[in-house]
């Protein structure tokens, strides 16, 4: 066996052994959520007449096309599921491809673990090739799970196979983006930021293209998946081939470049910093802002832009409702008039971005410990509670700042479109809910540090509840586990003062648990 092949085998074994839990969480979580969605929709739209009504309703609604994409074949079970699951698949699948590759390549290279692996006669390309194989395998498992679910409900095999393949192709594109960006940037956080930025641009381009029916959609990998139209009469394969071709090109470019750089370096050189840190940077708040500030600024700008883009479409609501009574009935069921219903849904989207920003800060705090840097920090005259409290404040307040920016961007666009919906007040009333999941992460870090990553599961649960919880016919107690749902669907509903007080209390308790837990446990753990 050649050195390159033996190196690939070593890298594969290591990545599977250390990352199987993460892989299983992605696969089981996505397939399980998809299966539950199919089951709920099959119950809700169990007759051809109900499917036809759904297709007529969403097919005439360009504002919902901005969120989930154009609903091709929405008069079939597969098409309805594709539309209802559209937002989750458009976000989760790209992030899966992006994060799995980055987790197994740039992240260990940044901490020095990849250097140890390379000492075992492992070639430069072997860890990246192994990461792509593992990620590709996980995407295939997700696709097969979706295929099996659709077949169990008697969906046409060819249509189901095309849909599953398009989902895997979407994830492959972002795995390729991670591979190429990993050669250009030295930090794993930078690679993730670039991938998220590309995803945001792709989402906006697809939304604008779908609503205005322009060619902008073809700049988006999300549109390539959507335009396979697997459940419509004009299903086509060439958008899938386009996605696979782009993914292969990105992967090939990344694997070529990885052999042309030194271990631990990048093709885009970072600027050297000052020899000594300034007074503010030497303080706990300064260091925490230095570590998390760039990411939070990116999230803030992204939330404002996304809110503004969706808010622009508000002026289309009245025309849609007037032309289609089915849409009016659908939106009125959500509380308030149609514009309020739409704005409330868009507000949830930008608030979920804010929660994701806070969770990202908390998980990076955990990496400070696993990377060995926390021990060095605490060896100085740095109080544990002060260190964690500072990072917790950045996580919670940063998430709130992202939420306010997103709410403000949405509100300005709604007002400019002639709407009269108070998004800023609703955003402020939602702030305790925005802080709840990051606070849970802080509590886990302090009391159960090895379970800190479970905060992503909590975030996923909240996202599922807010996006498709009602479509899944979840019981009230399960819906109320989401702090957003407990407070109410704002701005259409009045905020529950009791729920706001309870959620705020839970946030304080979780933060206290984290601070006390870190004081009483060993570091590292």
C-alpha positions, 0 to 999 in steps of 0.5 A: 500500500502506498504512503498516500493510501495508508495516510488516507486510511489513517485519516479516515479512521481517526475522523470516524472515531472522533467524529461519529457522534457529530455525524450521527447527530446530523444524519439522525436529526435531519432524517428524523425531522424530515420523516416527521414532516412527511408524516404530518403533511400526509395526515393534514393533506391526505386527499387529492383535493386537499393537495390541490388546494394547497398547491393553488394557495402557495403557488399564488404567493410570491412572498412565501416563495421568498422564504421556502422557494418556488413550490414546484409540484405543490399539488403532490405529497412530495412537492408539499413536503419539499416546500414545507421543509424548504427553509430547513433544507436550505440552511441545514444541508449547506451548513452540514457540508460546510461545518463537517469539512471544517471540523475535520480539517482547518480546526485541528490544523489550527490547534496543532492536532493535524501536525501530529497526524501528519507525523505518521506518514500522512500526506497533505491531501489525506486529511482533506480527502478523508473529510470529504469522503466522510462528509459525502458519506453523511450526505448520502445517508441523509439523502437515502433516509429521505428517499426511504421516507418518501418511498414509504409513503408511495411517492414515485421512486424516480421523483424521490430519487431526484429530490434526494440526489439534489439534496446531497448535491447541495451539501456537496457544493458547500463542502467544496466551498469549505475545501477551497476556503480552507486553503485561503484562510488560516482560521477555522472561524474564517472558513465558516464565516466565508461559508455562511456569507456565501449561504446568505448571498445565495439565499438572498439571490434565490429569494429575489430571483423567485419573487421577481422571476429573474435570472438572479436565482441561477447565481445560487446553489439553493436554486440549483437544488430547487430547479431540479423540480423533482415532483413537477411534471417537468422534472430535470436533471441538469441543475443537479449536474450543474451542482455536482460540477461546481462541487467537483471544481471547488474540491479539485481546486482546494486539493491542488492548493493544499499541496502548495502551502505549508502546514498551518499557513494559508494562501491569504497571509494574515497581517501581523499584529502589534508586539504588545496588546494595548490596555483594553485588549489586555482586559477580559472584555477587550480580549472577548470582543477581539475573539468574537467581535468580527463574527458578531459584526458579520451576523449583525450585518447579515441579519439587517440585510436579510430583514431588509430584503424580506421586508421589501416584499411586504407590499406584495401581500395585499395583492396576493390576498385580494387575488386568492381567498385561500391565501387570505384564510391561511394568513388570517389563521396566523393572527392579524392581517396578512402583512402582520402574519408575514412580518411575524414569520420573517421576524422569527427568521432573523431572530433565529440568526441572532440565536445562532450568533450567540450559540457560536460564541458559546461553542467557541468558548468551549474550544478555548478549553479543549485547545488548552488556552483556558489553562494558560489564561487562568494561570494568571490572576484571572477569576474564573467567574469573571472570565466566563461572565465576560464571554457570557455577556458577549454571547447574550448581548451580542445575540441581542444586538444581532436581533435588534439589527435584524428587527430594525432592518425588517422594520425599515423595509416594511415601513418603506413598503407602506406597511404599518407593523411595529417590529422593533417593539416585538423584537425587544419583547423577544430578547429574553427568548433570544438569550435563552439558548446561549444561556443554556450553552453557558450553563452546560459549559460550566456544569457539563462541559462535554455536553456543551455541543448539545446547545446546537440540538436545542437551537435546532429544536427551537428552529423546528418548532418555530418553522414547522412545529404547527405543520408537525401537529406538535402538542402544546407542551412541546411547542411551549418549550420554545421560548419564542412560542411561549412568548407568542407570535409577535407582532400579531399577538400580544406578548405574554408577560408571564412567559417573558418573566419566566424565560428571563428568570430561566436565563438568569438561572442558567447563567448562574449555573454556568458561573458556579459550575466553572468555579467548582470543576477542574479545567480542562474537563 
